[in-house]
């Protein structure tokens, strides 16, 4: 699949999208519905106030969430589509026990999105070997990344603003 983005632009978007706090915020709202702003800290107690604020600001800035009167912070259609990208990445990760057979959802998503980001400085984007790769005859894990890769690229085409960020939120 050809892409209108350079490797550096995709890497920039992936760096923004793989913030642990952003993944937690988007998936929490996707799984459980809108969160009243005053309940963010109790809904996501594993995130510091700083990370919650940064994730919320990033999500608002890029149109991933909005505040609905009387409801709270909810996903926009763009945010719902990003949640689908995260889910596809996590499913691929689970299916291939990559990076490990047991790990946190955010770690799975971050690992797969890192695999999908093209090389930008000669360093390899190949992650650690997937333990299940030797047990799945026929299909290689890399070939099966085409589905999550296509979802990510489609999402970026519809949301190109994330490919030109000057700075991204530090990972939690």
N, C-alpha and C positions, 0 to 999 in steps of 0.2 A: 504494500500500500504506500503510495506516495503521500508526502505530507507537506503542507505549505510552511512548515516550521524548520528552523535549523536545529541541530543537535543541542546547541547552547540554549535556545528558547525552550525546548522541551525539558531540558535539565532544570531550568529556572522554574518552570511550572511544577515539575515534580518536587522540587525542594519546598515550594510553598504548600503543596498538597499533602506532603508527608509529615507535616507537623503533628506530633502525637495529640496535642490539645485540639487541633482542628478536626482530626479524624474522630476523636472522642465526641466533640460537640455535634458534628454532622450525624454520626451514627446514633447517638443518643436520641436526638430529635427524630430521626428517621424511624427508629425502633419504638419510641414511646410517645411521640407527639410533642407538641409545643411545650416549652419550658418558660414559666414566668421568670422575668429577669432576676427577681429577688431569690429565686430558688436555684439559680445556677450553681452556687457553691455547695448546696446540699445535694443536688442531683449529680454533680461531678466532683465529689470530695477528694479524689485523687489528684486533682489539678490545683495548682496554686492560684491565688487571686490574679497574679500577674499573667499566668498562662491562660486563664479564663478570659481575662480582659483582651489579651492579644488575639486569641482565637476568635472571640466575638467580633472584634474590630476587623480582623481579616475577612471573616465570613460576611460581615455587612458590606465592607468596601467592595467585595467582588460579587455581591448580589447572591450569595448562597443562602442567607437568612434575612428575615425581616421581622419587625415587631408588629404583631397584630394586636390591636386594642382589645383588652379584656382576655386575651389568650396567652400572649407572651411571644417568645422567640420561636419562629417556625421556619421551616425550609421553604425556599422558593422553588419553582420548577428546576432551576439550575442546580440548586442544592440537592434536590431529590435525585437528579441524574448523577451527581457526584457520588451520592450514597450508593447508587447502583454500580458505579466504577469500583468503589471500595469493596462492595460485596463480591463482585466478580474476582477481584484480586485475592480476597481472603479465601474464596472457594478454590481457586487454583492452588493457593498455598497449602490449604488443608489436603487437597487431593494428592499433592506431591510431597507432603511432609517437608515442606521447604519454607523457611530455613530449618525448622525442627518439627517433629511430629506433635509436640505440645508447645504452644507459645501463645502469647497475648494477641488478640485481634489486631491491635494497632501495629504490632511488630510484623504480623503477616502482611498487612497492607503496605507498610513501608518497604518491606523486603521486595515484594513483587513490583511495586512502582519503580523502585530503584533498578530492578532488572529490565524494566521497560524503557527506562531513560537511555538514550544513546550515549555512547562514549563521547566525551568532549575534550579530553586531554590525554588521550592515549592510554588511560587506565582502563582496565577491563571492567565491564559492568556485570560480568558473571559472578553470581554469588556462590556460596558454598554448594557443593554437590548436594542434590536432593536425594535423600535416602531411598525414596520410592522409585527413582528413575530406573534402577536395575530390575525392578519387579514388574514393569509395565511394557510388555512386548509390543512392538509396532509403533506406538506414538511416543515421541520424545517430549519431555517437559517443555523444551524451548519452542517446539512447533505448536504446542497447546497454548502457548502464551499469546498466540494470534488473536484470540477472542478478547482477553483483557486489553491487549494493545490497541485493537480496533476501537473498543469502547473509550479508552483514554484519548486516543487521537480524535475521535468524533466529538468528545466532550470539549477538547481544546479548540477544535474548529469553531464550535458554538460559543466558546468563552476565551477568546484569544488574549484578553487582558492579562491573564495569568502568565503568559509567556514573556512578558516584558517588564517584570518587576525588577526594581533596582536592588531591593533587599528583601529577604524573606524572614519570617518569624523563626527564631532559634528553636531547634528541636528540644522537646522536653526530655 
